[in-house]
Each structure stands twice: as structure tokens, then as C-alpha cells.
Amino acid sequence: MRKNLMHTIKEKGTVGAVEFCNAKATTLTDSITRLNNANIKRVSDKPRNSNHMANAIELKHINTFKNWYPKKKRLLP
């Protein structure tokens, strides 16, 4: 059986999910990029690797989610 993130969270909790994502992140990003013919990358407003620093537009999106999350607002595409 192929494990996915939700299975890992249920089985090992969030610590297991972090380990899963750390091990699979590049593979997942690459496969979704090819599948959707898109440019997908991992960014952060607090990166440990300077290559992952979000640009101004990405920071705007990150802040939108940070403001949304505590309020549990419904997001529309």
C-alpha cells in the first residue's frame, strides 16, 4: 500500500507527517509540477535555506493564510 500524507498523520501524528514531507517533498513537488504543467516551488517567510525565501507576491499569499487560519474563514479559489 502506498502511503500518503493523511495516512501518515493518522498513523504517526504530525511528527510523522513532518518526517514524511521532509523525505518526499522534492518528489511530490516534481511530480505535481509535471502533472499540471506548472511551476511549483516551496517557499517560506522564515526559510532555513535562502533559496526558499518567498518573494513579495508569495509573502502576500503567506500572510493571507496566516491571517485566515486562526479565524477559520472559508477560502475561495
C-alpha positions, 0 to 999 in steps of 0.5 A: 500500500502506498502511503500518503500524507493523511495516512501518515498523520493518522498513523504517526501524528504530525511528527510523522507527517513532518518526517514524511514531507521532509523525505518526499517533498522534492518528489511530490513537488516534481511530480505535481509540477509535471502533472499540471504543467506548472511551476511549483516551488516551496517557499517560506517567510522564515526559510532555513535555506535562502533559496526558499525565501518567498518573494513579495507576491508569495509573502502576500499569499503567506500572510493571507493564510496566516491571517485566515487560519486562526479565524477559520474563514472559508477560502475561495479559489 
